[in-house]
Amino acid sequence: MQTTRSMLYIALTLTIIRSLLLTPLVQAAQAQEAIKQPHIVRFQTVGLPAGVELTVSGERTNPGGQTGPYSNTFTSPGPSANLTTEPYTGVTYSGFPASVEVEGVTYALVSASPASPFTSGASAGTTLVTATYQSTGVKADQTITFDQPLSPAVYGTTFTVAPTASSGLAVTLLASGSCSNTGFDVTMTSGEGECTLTASQPGNTSYNPAMDVVRTVQAAKAEHAITFEQPLSPAVYGTSFTVAPNASSGLAVTLLASGSCTNTGFDVTMTSGTGDCTLTASQPGDANYNPATDVEQTVAAAKAEQTVTFDQPNSPAVYGTSFTVAPTASSELPVTLLASGSCSNTGFDVTMTSSTGDCTLTASQPGNSNYNPATDVVRTVQATKAEQTITFVQPASPAAYLATFSLTYSASSGLPVSMAASGACRLIDEVTAEMYLPFGACVLTASQAGDSNYNAAADVVRTVDPLLPVVIFAPVIFTP
């Protein structure tokens, strides 16, 4: 146990000794590191003409309390070269003259900031010492230097100028004509005429106004381009579509349609089903822009489809009758009609030529340069037999025994009528009958049995009564 305590005491003692020996070394290293921190001091003037040589001298103190002189010569307006890159907590300066004479004009020192002495600090950075002068007598003259800008300059573009005064005073710029300005940034506001730039310096208490310097830049029109997307192609006859060409300048674009189309503004209508529709977009320019290059787009024309409308006629239709149909095409082109089978046609007038079978009617439209042929439309009408009637004139009645008389009869169909006689008469020929019995009625029957086109007619019967003989009795005379 005693041995362990002795060892702990020895270790603690060594730690305390090490700490006492190393602390001053660490503090010295830290101080040295602080000394290495850079700081810059520079000098400049305000109010003095450019080119006056000044020497500034003084003394500086570092953080360790050590002092050292310095000297810094520079030309107004400065700033001077770096005075130092080592940290100095205290800096004094002298050498700014109380007055300076330049070309007969005296300039008095008004102020210096920061004032001497000042503390620059031990950290990195820059301290700028500024000496301000003001003339106390006759004003000096000054001149403006203003390089000629590039000319011509295009409408809408911007360029920068840099006029300066020999006095170092600020120069103002005024733009007029074909341009405007914000500070020294000049923008061309027109593509015609001239941009006039006037650089001025009105002077101050030390300087007379400088003579204005004027520079002229010729204005030039800008280029612009037309954007015109290709419309869908082909386009069908009779349809319309809209295009939207535009110019990069924002100016209005005009459209000209030729060939297979016409236009109203940007609305294009296909006027043919063949050939090409040529669309030309143009922009002629204005005071600020040159004419744009025309842009042409081509749309191939395509024939339109069409359909035939043909109502179904009444069916069946009787032999010999006529009816009218009226097929039409959606294109409004003329439709042709072809009749076959149990009918014939003249134009749209159809006549049933048979009483059996079908009447087939085909409506067609073959198309033209604008329309494709329409699909034929076929209508069918069933044929049916016609009705007929017999006309039979009543013979004179009564008729005498052995008398002959004529028969007049016919069928509405024009088919031959057959005649039959019975009773007290007989047929001598087809149109003559004879009363061959002295008593009884004569019965005449007209018939038409029909054929492939006509149904049988209803029989027509005519009756002729006999003319009875007259009996004359002689008077009887009785003698008493």
ROVODREN-124329 format. One line per field, with one value per residue (C-alpha): residue in three letters; residue number from 1; x, z, y. Coordinates in steps of 0.5 Angstrom, whole numbers, plus 500, padded with zeros to 3 digits. Example, Ala and Ser with C-alpha at 12.3 -4.5 7.8 and 13.67 -1.06 7.14 Angstrom:
% ROVODREN-124329
res = [ALA	SER]
n = [1	2]
c1 = [525	527]
c3 = [516	514]
c2 = [491	498]
***
This chain:
% ROVODREN-124329
res = [MET	GLN	THR	THR	ARG	SER	MET	LEU	TYR	ILE	ALA	LEU	THR	LEU	THR	ILE	ILE	ARG	SER	LEU	LEU	LEU	THR	PRO	LEU	VAL	GLN	ALA	ALA	GLN	ALA	GLN	GLU	ALA	ILE	LYS	GLN	PRO	HIS	ILE	VAL	ARG	PHE	GLN	THR	VAL	GLY	LEU	PRO	ALA	GLY	VAL	GLU	LEU	THR	VAL	SER	GLY	GLU	ARG	THR	ASN	PRO	GLY	GLY	GLN	THR	GLY	PRO	TYR	SER	ASN	THR	PHE	THR	SER	PRO	GLY	PRO	SER	ALA	ASN	LEU	THR	THR	GLU	PRO	TYR	THR	GLY	VAL	THR	TYR	SER	GLY	PHE	PRO	ALA	SER	VAL	GLU	VAL	GLU	GLY	VAL	THR	TYR	ALA	LEU	VAL	SER	ALA	SER	PRO	ALA	SER	PRO	PHE	THR	SER	GLY	ALA	SER	ALA	GLY	THR	THR	LEU	VAL	THR	ALA	THR	TYR	GLN	SER	THR	GLY	VAL	LYS	ALA	ASP	GLN	THR	ILE	THR	PHE	ASP	GLN	PRO	LEU	SER	PRO	ALA	VAL	TYR	GLY	THR	THR	PHE	THR	VAL	ALA	PRO	THR	ALA	SER	SER	GLY	LEU	ALA	VAL	THR	LEU	LEU	ALA	SER	GLY	SER	CYS	SER	ASN	THR	GLY	PHE	ASP	VAL	THR	MET	THR	SER	GLY	GLU	GLY	GLU	CYS	THR	LEU	THR	ALA	SER	GLN	PRO	GLY	ASN	THR	SER	TYR	ASN	PRO	ALA	MET	ASP	VAL	VAL	ARG	THR	VAL	GLN	ALA	ALA	LYS	ALA	GLU	HIS	ALA	ILE	THR	PHE	GLU	GLN	PRO	LEU	SER	PRO	ALA	VAL	TYR	GLY	THR	SER	PHE	THR	VAL	ALA	PRO	ASN	ALA	SER	SER	GLY	LEU	ALA	VAL	THR	LEU	LEU	ALA	SER	GLY	SER	CYS	THR	ASN	THR	GLY	PHE	ASP	VAL	THR	MET	THR	SER	GLY	THR	GLY	ASP	CYS	THR	LEU	THR	ALA	SER	GLN	PRO	GLY	ASP	ALA	ASN	TYR	ASN	PRO	ALA	THR	ASP	VAL	GLU	GLN	THR	VAL	ALA	ALA	ALA	LYS	ALA	GLU	GLN	THR	VAL	THR	PHE	ASP	GLN	PRO	ASN	SER	PRO	ALA	VAL	TYR	GLY	THR	SER	PHE	THR	VAL	ALA	PRO	THR	ALA	SER	SER	GLU	LEU	PRO	VAL	THR	LEU	LEU	ALA	SER	GLY	SER	CYS	SER	ASN	THR	GLY	PHE	ASP	VAL	THR	MET	THR	SER	SER	THR	GLY	ASP	CYS	THR	LEU	THR	ALA	SER	GLN	PRO	GLY	ASN	SER	ASN	TYR	ASN	PRO	ALA	THR	ASP	VAL	VAL	ARG	THR	VAL	GLN	ALA	THR	LYS	ALA	GLU	GLN	THR	ILE	THR	PHE	VAL	GLN	PRO	ALA	SER	PRO	ALA	ALA	TYR	LEU	ALA	THR	PHE	SER	LEU	THR	TYR	SER	ALA	SER	SER	GLY	LEU	PRO	VAL	SER	MET	ALA	ALA	SER	GLY	ALA	CYS	ARG	LEU	ILE	ASP	GLU	VAL	THR	ALA	GLU	MET	TYR	LEU	PRO	PHE	GLY	ALA	CYS	VAL	LEU	THR	ALA	SER	GLN	ALA	GLY	ASP	SER	ASN	TYR	ASN	ALA	ALA	ALA	ASP	VAL	VAL	ARG	THR	VAL	ASP	PRO	LEU	LEU	PRO	VAL	VAL	ILE	PHE	ALA	PRO	VAL	ILE	PHE	THR	PRO]
n = [1	2	3	4	5	6	7	8	9	10	11	12	13	14	15	16	17	18	19	20	21	22	23	24	25	26	27	28	29	30	31	32	33	34	35	36	37	38	39	40	41	42	43	44	45	46	47	48	49	50	51	52	53	54	55	56	57	58	59	60	61	62	63	64	65	66	67	68	69	70	71	72	73	74	75	76	77	78	79	80	81	82	83	84	85	86	87	88	89	90	91	92	93	94	95	96	97	98	99	100	101	102	103	104	105	106	107	108	109	110	111	112	113	114	115	116	117	118	119	120	121	122	123	124	125	126	127	128	129	130	131	132	133	134	135	136	137	138	139	140	141	142	143	144	145	146	147	148	149	150	151	152	153	154	155	156	157	158	159	160	161	162	163	164	165	166	167	168	169	170	171	172	173	174	175	176	177	178	179	180	181	182	183	184	185	186	187	188	189	190	191	192	193	194	195	196	197	198	199	200	201	202	203	204	205	206	207	208	209	210	211	212	213	214	215	216	217	218	219	220	221	222	223	224	225	226	227	228	229	230	231	232	233	234	235	236	237	238	239	240	241	242	243	244	245	246	247	248	249	250	251	252	253	254	255	256	257	258	259	260	261	262	263	264	265	266	267	268	269	270	271	272	273	274	275	276	277	278	279	280	281	282	283	284	285	286	287	288	289	290	291	292	293	294	295	296	297	298	299	300	301	302	303	304	305	306	307	308	309	310	311	312	313	314	315	316	317	318	319	320	321	322	323	324	325	326	327	328	329	330	331	332	333	334	335	336	337	338	339	340	341	342	343	344	345	346	347	348	349	350	351	352	353	354	355	356	357	358	359	360	361	362	363	364	365	366	367	368	369	370	371	372	373	374	375	376	377	378	379	380	381	382	383	384	385	386	387	388	389	390	391	392	393	394	395	396	397	398	399	400	401	402	403	404	405	406	407	408	409	410	411	412	413	414	415	416	417	418	419	420	421	422	423	424	425	426	427	428	429	430	431	432	433	434	435	436	437	438	439	440	441	442	443	444	445	446	447	448	449	450	451	452	453	454	455	456	457	458	459	460	461	462	463	464	465	466	467	468	469	470	471	472	473	474	475	476	477	478	479	480]
c1 = [500	506	509	503	502	509	508	502	505	511	506	503	509	511	505	505	512	511	505	509	515	510	505	510	512	505	503	509	507	500	503	507	501	497	503	503	496	496	493	493	494	493	492	488	486	479	479	486	487	490	498	500	505	505	509	506	510	509	510	507	506	506	502	508	509	515	515	518	517	514	514	509	509	503	500	493	488	491	490	497	500	500	503	504	502	503	499	500	495	497	499	501	502	504	506	499	501	496	496	498	498	497	497	496	490	491	488	487	487	480	480	483	480	481	485	492	494	489	489	489	487	491	486	486	483	484	484	484	486	483	485	480	482	479	481	482	483	482	478	482	480	478	477	473	475	470	472	467	462	462	457	452	448	442	435	434	441	445	452	456	460	466	467	472	474	481	479	477	470	464	461	454	451	445	442	438	435	435	437	436	441	441	448	453	448	446	440	438	430	430	432	433	436	442	443	447	451	453	458	458	462	459	465	465	469	476	474	471	465	469	467	461	464	458	459	454	452	448	442	441	435	434	433	428	425	418	416	411	410	408	400	398	398	394	388	381	377	372	375	378	384	388	395	399	405	409	415	421	420	412	410	404	405	401	399	398	394	395	394	388	386	384	385	382	387	390	384	385	380	381	378	380	381	388	394	398	396	401	402	407	408	411	413	415	419	418	422	426	426	428	423	423	425	418	417	413	409	405	399	397	390	386	379	373	369	361	355	349	342	337	330	327	321	314	314	311	310	304	306	306	306	311	314	319	325	330	337	342	349	352	357	351	354	349	347	346	340	340	334	335	330	323	323	326	328	328	332	329	322	322	317	315	316	314	309	314	321	325	326	333	335	342	344	351	356	363	366	370	377	374	370	372	367	361	359	353	346	342	334	330	322	318	314	306	301	296	289	284	277	273	268	262	257	250	247	240	234	229	232	227	227	233	236	243	247	254	258	263	268	275	280	283	290	289	289	284	277	273	266	261	253	248	240	236	242	249	255	256	263	267	263	256	251	244	237	236	230	224	223	228	233	240	246	253	259	266	272	279	283	290	297	304	303	295	291	284	279	272	267	262	255	250	243	238	231	227	222	215	211	204	198	192	185	180	173	168	161	155	148	142]
c3 = [500	502	495	491	495	493	486	485	489	484	478	480	481	474	471	475	473	466	466	469	464	458	459	457	451	449	450	446	440	440	441	435	431	432	429	423	422	415	415	410	410	404	402	397	396	394	391	388	381	378	378	384	388	395	401	407	413	420	425	427	433	433	439	442	443	438	434	427	422	415	408	403	396	391	386	387	387	389	393	394	394	400	407	410	411	418	424	427	433	433	426	426	419	417	410	407	406	409	401	394	388	382	375	379	383	391	394	402	406	409	413	413	416	420	424	426	430	429	431	425	429	429	424	417	413	410	413	407	409	405	405	402	399	396	392	395	389	381	379	374	367	366	360	358	355	351	346	340	341	335	330	327	333	332	335	341	343	349	350	355	355	359	359	364	367	368	374	377	378	376	369	367	360	356	350	345	338	337	344	351	357	364	367	362	359	352	349	342	341	334	328	324	325	330	337	340	347	350	356	361	367	371	375	382	387	384	377	371	367	362	355	353	348	344	340	335	333	327	328	324	323	327	324	325	323	322	326	322	323	318	318	317	310	306	308	305	300	303	310	314	319	322	322	327	324	328	328	333	333	335	329	325	320	314	310	303	300	293	289	292	298	300	307	311	316	319	317	311	307	302	295	291	292	288	287	293	298	298	304	305	311	311	315	311	317	320	322	327	323	316	312	315	310	308	310	306	308	303	304	299	297	298	295	300	301	299	300	296	300	296	300	299	293	295	294	290	284	279	272	267	273	273	280	281	286	288	290	292	294	300	295	291	285	280	281	276	276	272	272	271	271	271	270	266	267	264	269	276	273	273	269	271	265	268	273	275	278	281	279	281	282	282	284	283	283	280	284	280	282	289	291	291	288	292	294	290	293	290	292	290	288	287	281	281	276	274	275	268	267	261	257	254	251	252	245	243	247	245	239	234	232	227	228	228	232	233	239	242	248	250	256	259	259	251	251	247	250	249	248	249	247	250	251	245	241	238	235	228	229	234	234	231	235	232	235	233	237	237	245	251	253	249	254	252	257	255	259	259	263	264	262	265	267	268	273	270	269	272	267	264	262	257	256	250	251	245	241	242	235	235	234	231	232	226	229	229	227	229	225	229]
c2 = [500	505	503	505	512	513	512	516	522	522	522	528	532	530	533	539	540	539	544	550	549	548	554	560	556	555	563	565	560	563	570	569	566	572	576	572	575	580	587	592	599	604	611	615	622	626	633	633	633	626	625	629	625	624	621	619	616	615	609	603	599	591	587	586	593	594	600	601	607	606	611	610	614	614	618	621	619	613	608	607	600	596	599	592	585	585	586	593	595	602	606	614	617	624	627	629	636	642	644	643	647	644	649	655	652	651	645	645	639	639	632	625	619	615	620	619	615	609	602	597	591	584	581	580	586	593	600	605	612	618	625	630	636	643	648	655	659	659	653	648	646	639	635	629	623	619	614	613	607	602	604	603	599	595	596	593	592	595	597	601	607	609	617	620	627	629	631	625	628	624	624	624	622	624	620	622	621	613	611	612	611	608	611	609	603	605	602	603	605	605	602	609	615	617	616	622	621	627	626	632	634	641	642	644	648	646	645	649	645	641	642	637	631	628	622	619	612	610	606	600	596	589	582	578	571	568	561	557	550	545	544	537	534	532	536	534	539	543	543	549	549	555	556	561	564	569	574	574	581	581	584	582	577	576	570	569	562	560	553	549	553	560	564	569	571	565	561	556	553	547	549	543	536	536	539	543	549	553	558	564	567	574	580	586	590	597	603	598	591	589	585	578	572	569	562	557	551	546	542	537	537	530	529	529	523	523	519	517	518	514	513	506	506	503	496	492	496	494	493	499	504	509	513	518	517	522	520	525	526	529	533	536	533	530	522	518	512	505	501	493	487	489	496	502	509	516	520	519	517	509	505	498	493	487	484	479	479	485	492	494	501	503	510	512	518	517	523	529	533	534	528	521	516	515	508	505	505	499	499	493	494	487	487	485	484	490	489	490	491	490	495	492	496	494	492	494	490	487	484	481	474	472	480	481	486	488	487	493	491	491	490	496	492	492	484	480	479	473	473	467	467	463	463	465	468	466	469	470	472	476	482	480	476	473	472	465	463	467	467	467	472	472	472	475	474	478	475	476	471	475	474	474	482	482	479	476	481	480	478	483	480	483	481	482	481	478	482	478	478	482	478	481	478	480	482	476	479	474	475	473]
***
